[in-house]
Amino acid sequence: MATTTPQDKTPQDTTPQPDAGTPAATPATPPRRGRPVDVALGQRILDHTLQQLAAAGYSNLEIESIAAAASCSKTTIYRRWGSKGKLVAAAIASEYPGSTVIDNGNLLDDILQHVTEGPSLLTFGRLPAVAWTAMLDPEVSAALREAVLNERDSVADEFIAKAIERGELPADADGRTIVHTALGLGLYRRYVSDNEPLPQETLRQVLTALIASPPRVARPGK
C-alpha cells in the first residue's frame, strides 16, 4: 500500500474567487485635499474689488486694501485669482448675468435684443466707464474675453447662422462685424461723444442698412 508523505498533503486554497462576470473591485477614491472653496468669501472679495475699482480706478487699485476690506489675506486672493488683472476681470464678469438663446425669427430683432438686453455688459452694473479703463490692461481684456465676450459671440454666431439659413444674409456675410458695429456705436455714443444711450430708432436704421448691404468675410489673398 502506498504511503502518504507530508508533502502530498497540500492544503487547498479556500479564498473565495470572484465570479468571471463580476467586475473587479475598484480602489476607494482618495479623499480630496486642500481647503474647500469659500463661496461667501469669494463673493465678498469680488464685491469689494468692484467698489474700490469704481472709487480708485484700476491703476490705483490695491490688493492690500481689498484683502483688508474682505477680512482675508493677500495670499488668499492671489491663490484664487493669481493676479490683480484676473481678479478685476472676475469681478467685472460677476456683474454679467449671462447670455440667453436669441431667436425672434428675424435678424434685425435678434441683434437689437443681443445689443440691448445686456446693460451690465455696457455699463457693468455698479461700475461707470472706469471698467473700460481696466479693459485697456491686456490681462484684464483677455480674461474678460474668456469669461464673457466669447460666450456672447457664440450666441451671435447662432442667430447669424439662422439668418443665413433663412436667406436674410448671404453665406459669406460677416455677421459678427454687423453685431460688433452695433455694440461699438452704442459704446462710443454712451461713453465718448454724447454721454447718452444711442436712440433705439437710430440703431435700428443703422442695422437695417448693414443687413441690406452686409460686409463680407475676407477671402484669402484679397
Secondary structure, DSSP 8 states (H G I E B T S, - for coil): -----GGG-----------TTS-----------S----HHHHHHHHHHHHHHHHHH-STT--HHHHHHHHTS-HHHHHHHH-SHHHHHHHHHHTT---------SSHHHHHHHHHHS-HHHHH-TT--THHHHHTTSHHHHHHHIIIIIHHHHHHHHHHHHHHHHHTSS-TTB-HHHHHHHHHHHHHHIIIIISSS---HHHHHHHHHHHHHS--B---TT-
